[in-house]
Amino acid sequence: MQNDEEVEQSYSRRNISNSKRDNTHQENIKISSKRSSHRVPILSGMGLSEDENFSPLDQDQEKPSKQDSIQNRTAYNQSNTEKLSKSSLTSLYENDPSLNNSSNQSFSNVYANEDDAEFEETNWWLRQKYKRQKRHQKLKEQYSLSDYNWKEKLALIFAVLINIIKHFLIFILVAGLLLGALVGGTGLGYFAALVGETEPPTKQEMAESINRLEQQSTLYYASGQPIANVRSDVVRSVASIDEISPNIINGLISIEDEAFYDHPGVNPKATLRAVLQTLLTGSGTGGSTLTQQLVKQQLLTNDVTFFRKANEILLALRLENYFSKDEILTAYLNVSPFGRNNKGENVAGIREASEGIFGVPPEDVNLAQAAFLVGLPQDPYNYTPYNQFGELRTDNFEAGIKRMKAVLYSMYRNQVIDRATYDEAIQYDIVGDFLEPEKVPEDRQSYLYQAVMNGAIEQIMALNIEEDGYTIEQVYADDEWYNEYFYDAEEQLRTGGYHVYSTIDKEIYDQLQQSAQAHDDELGISYEGVYIDPNTGEEVYYVEDVQAGMVVLENETGKVLGFVAGTDFENNQIDHAFGMHRSPGSTIKPMAVYAPAIEHDLIYPATIIPDTEFVETYSDGTEWRPTNYGMVVSGDYLTARTALLRSDNIPAVRVYEEIRNQNIPVIDYLKLMGFNTVDSYTEEDTQNLAFSLGGVTKGPTVFEQTSGFTTFANKGNYVEGYYIEKIEDSFGNIVFEQNKEPVRVFSEDTNYLMVDMLRDTNTEGTGRRAAELMEVNGDWIAKSGISENSKDVWYIASTPKITIGSWIGYDSQYGDFVIDINDGYGGESLRSQTFWANVVNDLYALRPDIFGTDLKFEQPESVVKQSILEKTGTLPGTIRINNRQASLSGPLREDVFKRSNPAAELTYDFLFNASDEELQRFWAAYLSNSNQRQRNNNSSQNGESNNNTNGQEATTDPMSPTDPSDGDTDTTVTPDPTVPPDQPDEPETPPGGETPPGTDPAP
């Protein structure tokens, strides 16, 4: 910053410079002098001249332009007016207490600037600033409180505060009115928008809605006789207003809606409170009248939304317009939930609550009982005195009693009762009136109730899934999705008042239960021990008994006439007929192996299949070597018919290998036969060779496997098995009725070839034990089955009219238990078929009409009989063996063939799915035996043939080939294998045998 001397010198230089400019521009100097005269009074007024006075508050001064400032300054200097010095101006600002230091600093800076125009302009701004500051100082002195005493100051402050508050309240009132108008208009518009598209229900529709109550469903036998009422979440019976005590009505109105008889369905004050609570907290409670509560329960949902609330208000007003107060009150008391009764059942409606808790009808309750009952609907499962088992909640009575007292107090407060009555009711021992617990009726504790209940749920599920646009397969593939649909359907059934009619014949069902219980001690030993829960460490004593499942089906209709789901429901509630999934063992072979192979002309009953060692090698180098029962490989060459009646494993595997190689979709056949391809048989299961022996991930139910087997009894058509005939809603409308058309699975000729093979299984093969014990005549076809390590033992048999399938095994809940052939009960199939035959005999004695013993499986025209070579299953013919021509003409036998696929011509490679080595071994043995016979013929004196063979075979070669099994050979081939009388049934997956990766034949 410049000091004083530098400023003075700068100012003197400006004066000299201005004087020179004045000498050369006289005209401009005159003009400037005139203009400069305006500045003299200003400067004088600022203390720079005493000639004229100037008030700093004058408002007539205008800001000079930049050019005027230059001219004025020049004229002023020339006329020798008083020179402005820094010291004089500085003294002005320093001596004026109203000016601050910043002004002084600004002024000094101005005079340090040599630009005259900038100096003049800045000087003008300083004068204006001075005026403002003087003005502010005057105002400050005007409103100063320095002259007031403390009382005056306090009074002034109080007056000011009152004035501020008054204006603030006026502002709030005006703003509130404006906001209220805005909100009110918006609210009315929003309300109109919410309900604008809601179609108002008619009186009839509202009447149906408020009287549509959650009701118990009922299950029926085929005859229409009730099985039981469905155990539902709500047990309800209806009461009229005349059957309800006034104490109940008065108590309900006092605690829930004291203005019930005065409002038109909506209480505006309470509704506004609920709306504000919803706005402020996100959820609103209370505010609903009894009418609104009835609307919410019967017409709307419990969602806390403005849409629901708006419709609730609208419908409540409409309901009050259509119905009387007593009608609304009665409907409310019949609709509302009241907790549980002494059986553990959920009750709704005042009658069920009164009778289920106190044992008296609602018209006979006393005041304390009435108060307890009407207090329940607010929180029924907290206030109820019973738990889900019907037991008294002795440790949790307080909540319900406290609520009872609140009801009594509200009655007293509303002057419904007097003080004396109130005091007496408060002291009443309500606990002493609670009923003692009762057990649920036995008709609900049975396999029958459980099975029909679950069957109805599945049908309602299917309807819901279809209505939603999905498929059963989609839902079954997702457990969470399945459970969601299941529980929704279960809730519908429990509360919908449905009438479920089953196909179960009561007489047949009862007989099956008696027979099963009479013979279940013949099935095997019981395992018992102590099980340690791995999660809790708790020790549990257990007993594992052999369980049984059986289903009796009518072939033509698919109806389940009766079933056995178990023999001891009290100790084991697992449904072994419809709910349990197990490995099917060899019962899968007709359905998934032999029938599809015949359908695609891969084999026929006479096809010869090697029962020789089979090895499947996997990509990781591991091997699977299936064997027959007892881990035996016979080395025989068997017909498909013989392999099936013996239920040997290796021939079935060889056939299934070719099916897989041909990309034949076995899963499609199983789906056509009604199997659940998500839970029972999956496509992944069918890709493994062990599937041909029953190697599955989960497996079918007894019902599924038996129903699938009826395909053979129905000429190749699958008639869906079912046990739910129809379902009606509470109004009598049919919501489901079984009406499925038969589905073609196998052609008629394929099916008959299978029937003919399965006849032999019943009479000559693994099912002959049942045939021997059975006292029922008829044309029977059958198949037995045993899963890996004898965990599951099956037997299924059919006549043209009826199919009966059974399973025995252990549930293995506490260990891995199997049927032990050394436990003293005989072989697996022996005990299984004995049980089956005993139950069937008892049933036949009661109802012979259902068996169709006079019917036979008729051979269709598409099937023919042909004579074939016994050893090759082909027509007689001539072939070349090792460059030697041989003609084979016998021995012959007769078998059935499809007309479209007759017996094949004789060829060298006639064996099914055989290797070159197996073919060479077969023919080498054949030639060896023929040579031996030729030598015997040459040594005979009379030239007659040796009669050791089963027939004569002519050949152009001197050494005529004969039966490879005759004579000594290095093979183990047998020409016509039969099942030894003491041979046990087949082991579908042999004990200790391996199964392919990715399969789990065990359940």
WOVENVEN-V130658 format. One record per residue. N is the residue number from 1. SS is DSSP state (@ for helix, = for strand, . for the rest). PHI is phi in whole degrees, -180 to 180 (none if undefined). OMEGA is omega as a letter, one per 20 degrees, with the letter a starting at -180 (999 if undefined). Layout:
BEGIN
[[N;SS;PHI;OMEGA] [N;SS;PHI;OMEGA]]
END
This chain:
BEGIN
[[1;.;none;a] [2;.;-76;r] [3;.;-84;a] [4;@;-65;a] [5;@;-64;r] [6;@;-64;r] [7;@;-67;r] [8;@;-61;r] [9;@;-63;a] [10;@;-63;a] [11;@;-71;r] [12;@;-65;r] [13;@;-61;r] [14;@;-67;a] [15;@;-66;r] [16;@;-62;a] [17;@;-63;a] [18;@;-68;a] [19;@;-65;r] [20;@;-64;a] [21;@;-68;a] [22;@;-70;r] [23;@;-66;a] [24;@;-93;a] [25;.;-137;a] [26;@;-64;a] [27;@;-66;r] [28;@;-70;a] [29;@;-65;r] [30;@;-62;r] [31;@;-63;a] [32;@;-67;a] [33;@;-64;r] [34;@;-61;a] [35;@;-71;a] [36;@;-69;r] [37;@;-62;r] [38;@;-72;a] [39;@;-87;a] [40;@;-61;r] [41;@;-60;a] [42;@;-61;a] [43;@;-69;r] [44;@;-65;r] [45;@;-62;r] [46;.;-92;r] [47;.;95;a] [48;.;-97;r] [49;.;-150;a] [50;.;-105;a] [51;.;-68;a] [52;.;-132;r] [53;.;-94;a] [54;.;-141;r] [55;.;-89;r] [56;.;-68;a] [57;.;-93;r] [58;.;-59;a] [59;.;-112;a] [60;.;-90;a] [61;.;-78;r] [62;.;-109;r] [63;.;-67;r] [64;.;-73;r] [65;.;-76;a] [66;@;-64;a] [67;@;-67;r] [68;@;-63;r] [69;@;-62;a] [70;@;-67;a] [71;@;-65;r] [72;@;-62;a] [73;@;-65;a] [74;@;-63;a] [75;@;-65;a] [76;@;-64;r] [77;@;-66;a] [78;@;-70;a] [79;.;-81;r] [80;.;59;r] [81;.;-64;a] [82;.;-60;a] [83;.;-74;r] [84;.;-86;r] [85;.;-113;a] [86;@;-61;a] [87;@;-67;a] [88;@;-67;r] [89;@;-66;a] [90;@;-65;a] [91;@;-63;r] [92;@;-59;a] [93;@;-75;a] [94;@;-73;a] [95;@;-84;a] [96;.;-92;a] [97;.;-67;a] [98;.;-79;a] [99;.;-101;a] [100;.;-101;a] [101;@;-65;a] [102;@;-65;r] [103;@;-68;r] [104;@;-60;a] [105;@;-63;a] [106;@;-64;a] [107;@;-66;r] [108;@;-61;a] [109;@;-66;a] [110;@;-63;a] [111;@;-78;r] [112;.;-84;a] [113;.;-94;a] [114;.;-88;a] [115;.;-82;a] [116;@;-63;a] [117;@;-61;a] [118;@;-64;r] [119;@;-60;a] [120;@;-65;a] [121;@;-66;a] [122;@;-67;r] [123;@;-61;r] [124;@;-65;r] [125;@;-66;r] [126;@;-66;r] [127;@;-63;r] [128;@;-65;r] [129;@;-64;r] [130;@;-62;r] [131;@;-59;a] [132;@;-62;a] [133;@;-67;r] [134;@;-66;r] [135;@;-63;a] [136;@;-64;a] [137;@;-65;r] [138;@;-65;r] [139;@;-64;a] [140;@;-61;r] [141;@;-67;a] [142;@;-65;a] [143;.;-102;r] [144;.;-72;r] [145;.;-101;a] [146;.;-65;a] [147;.;-87;a] [148;.;-90;r] [149;.;-84;a] [150;@;-68;r] [151;@;-66;r] [152;@;-66;r] [153;@;-62;a] [154;@;-63;r] [155;@;-63;r] [156;@;-64;r] [157;@;-62;a] [158;@;-63;r] [159;@;-63;r] [160;@;-64;a] [161;@;-62;r] [162;@;-60;a] [163;@;-65;r] [164;@;-64;a] [165;@;-63;r] [166;@;-59;a] [167;@;-68;r] [168;@;-65;r] [169;@;-65;r] [170;@;-61;r] [171;@;-64;a] [172;@;-62;a] [173;@;-62;r] [174;@;-64;r] [175;@;-64;r] [176;@;-64;r] [177;@;-62;r] [178;@;-64;a] [179;@;-66;r] [180;@;-61;r] [181;@;-63;r] [182;@;-65;a] [183;@;-65;r] [184;@;-60;r] [185;@;-65;r] [186;@;-63;a] [187;@;-61;r] [188;@;-64;r] [189;@;-66;r] [190;@;-65;r] [191;@;-59;r] [192;@;-63;r] [193;@;-67;a] [194;@;-66;a] [195;@;-101;a] [196;@;-61;a] [197;.;-97;r] [198;.;-84;r] [199;.;-78;a] [200;.;-63;a] [201;.;-73;r] [202;.;-79;r] [203;@;-62;a] [204;@;-65;r] [205;@;-64;r] [206;@;-70;r] [207;@;-64;r] [208;@;-65;a] [209;@;-70;a] [210;@;-74;r] [211;.;-102;r] [212;.;-84;a] [213;.;-105;r] [214;.;-68;a] [215;=;-126;r] [216;.;-70;r] [217;.;-90;a] [218;=;-129;r] [219;=;-104;a] [220;=;-130;r] [221;.;-72;r] [222;.;-62;a] [223;.;-75;a] [224;.;96;r] [225;.;-73;a] [226;=;-64;r] [227;=;-86;r] [228;=;-176;r] [229;=;-78;a] [230;.;-70;r] [231;.;-67;a] [232;.;-116;r] [233;.;-71;a] [234;.;-137;r] [235;=;-106;a] [236;=;-141;r] [237;.;-140;a] [238;.;-98;r] [239;.;-125;r] [240;.;-87;a] [241;@;-63;r] [242;@;-74;a] [243;@;-99;a] [244;.;-120;a] [245;.;-62;r] [246;@;-59;r] [247;@;-62;r] [248;@;-66;a] [249;@;-65;a] [250;@;-65;r] [251;@;-65;a] [252;@;-64;a] [253;@;-65;a] [254;@;-64;a] [255;@;-88;a] [256;@;-106;a] [257;.;-161;a] [258;.;-67;r] [259;.;-100;a] [260;.;-55;a] [261;.;-82;a] [262;.;-107;a] [263;.;-89;a] [264;.;-89;a] [265;.;119;a] [266;.;-136;r] [267;.;-102;a] [268;@;-57;a] [269;@;-62;a] [270;@;-66;r] [271;@;-66;r] [272;@;-61;r] [273;@;-61;a] [274;@;-66;r] [275;@;-65;r] [276;@;-63;r] [277;@;-64;r] [278;@;-66;r] [279;@;-65;a] [280;@;-83;a] [281;@;-113;a] [282;.;91;r] [283;.;-149;a] [284;.;-119;r] [285;.;-126;r] [286;.;74;r] [287;.;88;a] [288;.;-97;r] [289;.;-77;r] [290;@;-60;r] [291;@;-64;r] [292;@;-65;r] [293;@;-63;r] [294;@;-65;r] [295;@;-61;a] [296;@;-62;a] [297;@;-72;a] [298;@;-107;a] [299;.;-117;a] [300;.;-129;r] [301;.;-109;r] [302;.;-92;a] [303;.;-61;r] [304;.;-92;r] [305;.;-135;r] [306;@;-66;r] [307;@;-61;r] [308;@;-64;a] [309;@;-66;r] [310;@;-63;r] [311;@;-68;r] [312;@;-61;r] [313;@;-63;a] [314;@;-61;a] [315;@;-71;r] [316;@;-64;r] [317;@;-63;a] [318;@;-70;r] [319;@;-63;r] [320;@;-65;r] [321;@;-73;a] [322;@;-95;a] [323;.;-127;a] [324;.;-78;r] [325;@;-62;a] [326;@;-66;r] [327;@;-66;r] [328;@;-66;a] [329;@;-64;r] [330;@;-64;r] [331;@;-61;r] [332;@;-61;a] [333;@;-69;r] [334;@;-86;a] [335;@;-90;a] [336;.;-66;r] [337;=;-78;a] [338;=;-129;r] [339;=;85;a] [340;=;-124;r] [341;.;-100;a] [342;.;-76;r] [343;.;-103;a] [344;.;84;a] [345;.;-85;r] [346;=;-75;a] [347;=;-116;r] [348;=;-137;a] [349;.;92;a] [350;@;-66;a] [351;@;-67;a] [352;@;-62;a] [353;@;-66;a] [354;@;-65;a] [355;@;-76;a] [356;@;-85;a] [357;@;-109;a] [358;.;-111;r] [359;.;76;r] [360;.;-131;r] [361;.;-69;a] [362;@;-65;r] [363;@;-79;a] [364;@;-108;a] [365;.;-72;r] [366;.;-87;a] [367;@;-63;a] [368;@;-64;r] [369;@;-64;r] [370;@;-63;r] [371;@;-63;r] [372;@;-64;a] [373;@;-66;a] [374;@;-73;r] [375;@;-81;a] [376;@;-68;a] [377;.;-58;a] [378;.;-62;r] [379;.;-152;a] [380;@;-61;a] [381;@;-89;r] [382;@;-95;a] [383;@;-89;a] [384;.;-64;a] [385;.;-84;a] [386;=;-122;r] [387;.;-93;a] [388;.;-68;r] [389;.;-99;a] [390;.;82;a] [391;.;-87;r] [392;=;-68;r] [393;.;-88;a] [394;.;-60;a] [395;.;-92;a] [396;.;-144;r] [397;.;-85;a] [398;@;-60;a] [399;@;-61;r] [400;@;-67;r] [401;@;-69;r] [402;@;-61;r] [403;@;-65;r] [404;@;-59;r] [405;@;-65;r] [406;@;-64;r] [407;@;-65;r] [408;@;-61;r] [409;@;-66;r] [410;@;-64;r] [411;@;-68;r] [412;@;-68;a] [413;@;-62;r] [414;.;-89;r] [415;.;62;r] [416;.;-80;r] [417;.;-127;r] [418;.;-90;a] [419;@;-66;a] [420;@;-64;r] [421;@;-64;r] [422;@;-60;a] [423;@;-62;a] [424;@;-67;a] [425;@;-69;r] [426;@;-63;a] [427;.;-85;a] [428;.;-70;r] [429;.;-85;a] [430;@;-70;a] [431;@;-61;a] [432;@;-66;a] [433;@;-91;a] [434;.;-66;r] [435;.;-69;r] [436;.;-74;a] [437;.;-60;r] [438;.;-128;r] [439;.;-81;r] [440;.;-68;r] [441;.;-53;a] [442;@;-63;a] [443;@;-64;r] [444;@;-94;a] [445;.;-103;a] [446;.;-150;r] [447;@;-65;a] [448;@;-64;r] [449;@;-58;a] [450;@;-63;a] [451;@;-68;a] [452;@;-68;r] [453;@;-59;a] [454;@;-67;r] [455;@;-63;r] [456;@;-67;r] [457;@;-60;a] [458;@;-64;r] [459;@;-69;r] [460;@;-66;r] [461;@;-56;a] [462;@;-60;r] [463;@;-64;a] [464;@;-67;r] [465;@;-64;r] [466;@;-64;r] [467;@;-63;r] [468;.;-83;r] [469;.;86;r] [470;.;-111;r] [471;.;-115;r] [472;@;-59;a] [473;@;-62;r] [474;@;-61;a] [475;@;-72;a] [476;@;-66;a] [477;.;-78;a] [478;.;-123;a] [479;@;-60;a] [480;@;-64;r] [481;@;-65;r] [482;@;-60;a] [483;@;-62;r] [484;@;-61;r] [485;@;-67;a] [486;@;-64;a] [487;@;-69;r] [488;@;-64;r] [489;@;-66;r] [490;@;-62;r] [491;@;-64;r] [492;@;-58;a] [493;@;-67;a] [494;@;-69;a] [495;@;-118;a] [496;=;-92;a] [497;.;67;a] [498;.;-78;r] [499;=;-116;a] [500;=;-106;a] [501;=;-103;a] [502;=;-95;r] [503;.;-96;a] [504;.;-73;r] [505;.;-83;a] [506;@;-58;a] [507;@;-64;r] [508;@;-67;a] [509;@;-61;a] [510;@;-61;r] [511;@;-65;r] [512;@;-62;r] [513;@;-65;a] [514;@;-63;a] [515;@;-68;a] [516;@;-62;r] [517;@;-68;a] [518;@;-72;a] [519;@;-114;a] [520;@;-71;r] [521;@;-79;r] [522;@;-99;a] [523;.;-90;a] [524;.;156;a] [525;.;-79;r] [526;.;-101;r] [527;=;-98;r] [528;=;-140;a] [529;=;173;a] [530;=;-117;r] [531;=;-108;r] [532;=;-103;r] [533;.;-65;a] [534;.;-67;a] [535;.;-86;a] [536;.;-108;a] [537;.;76;a] [538;.;-75;r] [539;=;-90;a] [540;=;-126;r] [541;=;-81;a] [542;=;-133;r] [543;=;-134;r] [544;=;-107;r] [545;.;-101;r] [546;.;-66;a] [547;=;-107;a] [548;=;-137;r] [549;=;-136;a] [550;=;-150;r] [551;=;-135;r] [552;=;-112;a] [553;=;-117;r] [554;=;-89;a] [555;.;-62;a] [556;.;-64;a] [557;.;-103;a] [558;.;86;a] [559;=;-69;r] [560;=;-85;a] [561;=;-85;r] [562;=;-172;a] [563;=;-162;r] [564;=;-123;r] [565;.;-103;a] [566;.;163;a] [567;.;-118;a] [568;.;-150;a] [569;.;-66;a] [570;.;-61;a] [571;.;-101;a] [572;.;-152;a] [573;.;-97;r] [574;.;-67;r] [575;.;-84;a] [576;.;-87;r] [577;.;-104;a] [578;.;-117;a] [579;.;-107;a] [580;.;-89;r] [581;.;-108;a] [582;=;-140;r] [583;.;-64;a] [584;.;-83;a] [585;@;59;a] [586;@;-78;r] [587;@;-67;r] [588;@;-79;a] [589;@;-61;r] [590;@;-63;a] [591;@;-78;a] [592;@;-110;a] [593;@;-116;a] [594;@;-72;a] [595;@;-65;r] [596;@;-61;r] [597;@;-66;r] [598;@;-68;a] [599;@;-59;a] [600;.;-97;r] [601;.;58;r] [602;.;-79;a] [603;.;-143;r] [604;.;-140;a] [605;.;-55;a] [606;.;-90;a] [607;.;-58;a] [608;=;-92;a] [609;=;-124;r] [610;=;-67;r] [611;=;-103;a] [612;.;-115;a] [613;.;-56;a] [614;.;-126;a] [615;.;-134;r] [616;=;-114;a] [617;=;-106;a] [618;.;-98;a] [619;.;-62;r] [620;.;-88;r] [621;.;92;r] [622;.;-76;a] [623;=;-129;r] [624;=;-122;a] [625;.;-125;r] [626;.;-69;r] [627;.;-134;r] [628;=;-90;a] [629;.;-56;a] [630;.;77;a] [631;.;59;a] [632;=;-106;r] [633;.;-119;a] [634;.;-72;a] [635;.;81;a] [636;=;-76;r] [637;=;-116;a] [638;=;-108;r] [639;=;-73;r] [640;@;-59;r] [641;@;-60;a] [642;@;-67;r] [643;@;-61;a] [644;@;-74;a] [645;@;-68;r] [646;@;-85;a] [647;.;56;r] [648;.;-71;a] [649;@;-84;a] [650;@;-64;r] [651;@;-59;r] [652;@;-64;r] [653;@;-64;a] [654;@;-63;r] [655;@;-66;a] [656;@;-68;r] [657;@;-62;r] [658;@;-70;r] [659;@;-59;r] [660;@;-66;r] [661;@;-63;a] [662;.;-86;a] [663;.;56;r] [664;.;-78;a] [665;.;-78;a] [666;@;-61;a] [667;@;-61;r] [668;@;-66;r] [669;@;-64;a] [670;@;-66;r] [671;@;-65;r] [672;@;-63;r] [673;.;-88;r] [674;.;87;a] [675;.;-78;r] [676;.;-74;a] [677;.;-86;r] [678;.;-109;a] [679;.;-98;a] [680;.;-100;r] [681;.;-119;a] [682;.;-110;r] [683;@;-62;r] [684;@;-64;r] [685;@;-57;a] [686;@;-71;r] [687;.;-82;a] [688;.;-98;a] [689;@;-62;a] [690;@;-65;r] [691;@;-60;r] [692;@;-65;r] [693;@;-110;a] [694;.;99;r] [695;.;-77;a] [696;.;-135;r] [697;.;-77;a] [698;.;-130;r] [699;.;98;a] [700;=;-89;r] [701;.;-87;r] [702;@;-62;r] [703;@;-62;a] [704;@;-62;a] [705;@;-67;r] [706;@;-69;r] [707;@;-64;r] [708;@;-63;a] [709;@;-67;r] [710;@;-64;r] [711;@;-55;a] [712;@;-70;r] [713;@;-78;a] [714;.;-108;r] [715;.;63;r] [716;.;90;r] [717;=;-99;r] [718;=;-97;r] [719;.;-103;a] [720;.;-57;r] [721;.;-74;a] [722;=;-158;r] [723;.;-135;r] [724;=;-112;a] [725;=;-76;r] [726;=;-160;r] [727;=;-132;r] [728;=;-113;r] [729;.;-83;a] [730;.;-68;r] [731;.;-98;r] [732;.;90;r] [733;.;-78;r] [734;=;-80;r] [735;=;-97;r] [736;=;-151;r] [737;=;-150;a] [738;.;-68;a] [739;.;-158;a] [740;.;-88;r] [741;.;-83;r] [742;.;-60;a] [743;=;-118;r] [744;=;-74;r] [745;.;-107;r] [746;.;-121;r] [747;.;-63;a] [748;@;-62;a] [749;@;-72;r] [750;@;-57;a] [751;@;-61;a] [752;@;-69;r] [753;@;-60;r] [754;@;-66;r] [755;@;-59;a] [756;@;-65;r] [757;@;-70;a] [758;@;-73;r] [759;@;-60;a] [760;@;-65;r] [761;@;-61;a] [762;@;-73;a] [763;@;-96;a] [764;.;-118;a] [765;.;-102;a] [766;.;-72;r] [767;.;-102;a] [768;@;-70;r] [769;@;-64;r] [770;@;-64;r] [771;@;-62;a] [772;@;-69;a] [773;@;-86;a] [774;.;-73;r] [775;.;-103;a] [776;.;-113;r] [777;.;-76;r] [778;.;132;r] [779;.;-92;a] [780;.;-101;r] [781;=;-120;a] [782;=;-155;r] [783;=;-153;r] [784;=;-103;r] [785;=;-165;r] [786;=;-134;r] [787;.;-89;a] [788;@;-55;r] [789;@;58;r] [790;@;61;r] [791;.;-77;a] [792;=;-132;r] [793;=;-129;a] [794;=;-118;r] [795;=;-153;a] [796;=;-131;a] [797;=;-143;a] [798;=;-137;q] [799;.;-106;r] [800;.;-61;a] [801;.;-111;a] [802;=;-140;r] [803;=;-129;a] [804;=;-128;a] [805;=;-118;a] [806;=;-138;r] [807;=;-143;r] [808;=;-133;r] [809;=;166;r] [810;.;-104;r] [811;.;-74;r] [812;.;53;r] [813;.;-76;a] [814;.;-120;r] [815;.;180;a] [816;.;-97;a] [817;.;-104;a] [818;.;-134;r] [819;.;-72;a] [820;.;-102;a] [821;.;-69;r] [822;.;-102;a] [823;.;-88;r] [824;.;95;a] [825;.;-106;r] [826;.;90;a] [827;.;-65;a] [828;@;-58;a] [829;@;-71;r] [830;@;-60;a] [831;@;-72;r] [832;@;-64;a] [833;@;-73;r] [834;@;-68;r] [835;@;-60;a] [836;@;-59;a] [837;@;-65;a] [838;@;-64;r] [839;@;-66;a] [840;@;-65;r] [841;@;-62;r] [842;@;-64;a] [843;@;-68;r] [844;@;-64;r] [845;@;-63;r] [846;@;-85;a] [847;.;-135;r] [848;@;-66;a] [849;@;-65;a] [850;@;-86;a] [851;.;-90;a] [852;.;65;a] [853;.;-68;a] [854;.;-91;a] [855;.;-98;r] [856;.;-134;r] [857;.;-78;a] [858;.;-85;r] [859;.;-78;r] [860;.;-77;a] [861;.;-67;a] [862;.;-77;r] [863;=;-116;r] [864;=;-127;r] [865;=;-107;a] [866;=;-137;r] [867;=;-90;a] [868;=;-136;r] [869;=;-67;a] [870;.;-62;a] [871;.;-88;a] [872;.;-119;a] [873;.;71;a] [874;.;-120;r] [875;.;-70;r] [876;.;-58;a] [877;=;-177;a] [878;=;-120;r] [879;=;-138;r] [880;=;-109;r] [881;=;-126;a] [882;.;51;r] [883;.;66;r] [884;=;-122;a] [885;=;-88;a] [886;=;-135;r] [887;=;-111;a] [888;=;-109;a] [889;.;-127;a] [890;.;-174;i] [891;.;-73;a] [892;=;-112;r] [893;=;-147;a] [894;=;-107;r] [895;=;-148;a] [896;=;-98;a] [897;=;-141;r] [898;=;-72;r] [899;.;-60;a] [900;.;-81;a] [901;=;-144;a] [902;.;-72;a] [903;.;-59;a] [904;.;-81;r] [905;.;-71;r] [906;.;-71;r] [907;.;-136;r] [908;.;-63;a] [909;.;-100;a] [910;.;-71;a] [911;.;-63;a] [912;=;-81;r] [913;.;51;a] [914;.;-107;r] [915;.;-84;r] [916;@;-59;a] [917;@;-63;r] [918;@;-67;r] [919;@;-65;a] [920;@;-63;a] [921;@;-65;r] [922;@;-62;a] [923;@;-72;r] [924;@;-62;r] [925;@;-65;a] [926;@;-63;r] [927;@;-67;r] [928;@;-60;r] [929;@;-69;r] [930;@;-69;r] [931;@;-65;r] [932;@;-63;r] [933;@;-67;r] [934;@;-66;r] [935;@;-64;r] [936;@;-65;r] [937;@;-68;a] [938;@;-67;a] [939;@;-85;r] [940;.;-77;a] [941;.;-69;a] [942;.;-95;r] [943;.;72;r] [944;.;-77;a] [945;.;-71;r] [946;.;-70;a] [947;.;-90;r] [948;.;-72;a] [949;.;-83;a] [950;.;-87;r] [951;.;176;a] [952;.;-91;r] [953;.;-123;r] [954;.;-82;r] [955;.;-147;r] [956;.;-79;r] [957;.;-93;a] [958;.;-57;a] [959;.;-101;a] [960;.;-69;r] [961;.;-68;r] [962;.;-130;a] [963;.;-58;a] [964;.;-67;a] [965;.;-90;r] [966;.;-87;a] [967;.;88;a] [968;.;-83;r] [969;.;-137;r] [970;.;-92;r] [971;.;-121;r] [972;.;-115;a] [973;.;-70;r] [974;.;-124;a] [975;.;-70;a] [976;.;-144;a] [977;.;-62;r] [978;.;-128;a] [979;.;-88;r] [980;.;-59;a] [981;.;-57;a] [982;.;-100;a] [983;.;-77;r] [984;.;-74;r] [985;.;-65;a] [986;.;-71;r] [987;.;-101;a] [988;.;-58;r] [989;.;-123;a] [990;.;-61;r] [991;.;-58;r] [992;.;81;a] [993;.;-72;a] [994;.;-90;r] [995;.;-124;a] [996;.;-63;r] [997;.;-57;r] [998;.;90;r] [999;.;-116;r] [1000;.;-146;a] [1001;.;-65;r] [1002;.;-76;a] [1003;.;-68;999]]
END
